Amino acid sequence: MKKNENTAENQARAQLDSILEMMKARDKASGTEQKVELEEGYPLDADEITECMQENALSVETRSGWTMHPHEMTPEEFRIVLCTGGPHVEIKGTLGEYSEPDSASLYFQDWGTPLTKYTNTTEEEDADLLQYCTVFYFGE
């Protein structure tokens, strides 16, 4: 491995690029009968692309804050695990009043390293990442 090469950070970028590609393809296919190829030879419509996006995640998890009334618990945060092991990549964010994502950030980690926020993104990529998170169901 080359000095300063961070495979976990590179994997975070690769996961983000894959998400951006799926978002662009879904936007192109939305509202039309047009099918778009995500992979060569596999044309998909917008619904099929959304299904691929949902299947891309290894797990989708939520957690709530402290409460004295557990029967009234509502999810406040979410986590979408994209890959695990070495390297590990996940999206973490907060949920709004109706359990819809209102923030999302990409994180990466490798063996023996702390979970680190991936910050090498543009505002447009951040917006697409948040939009990607809306295809998942977080309760309520």
Secondary structure, 3 states (H helix, E strand, C coil): CCCCCCHHHHHHHHHHHHHHHHHHHHHHHCCCCCCEEEECCEEECHHHHHHHHHHHCCEEEEECCCCCCHHHCCCCEEEEEEECCCCEEEEEEEECCCCCECCCEEEEECCCCCCEECCCCCHHHHHHHHHHHCCCCCCC
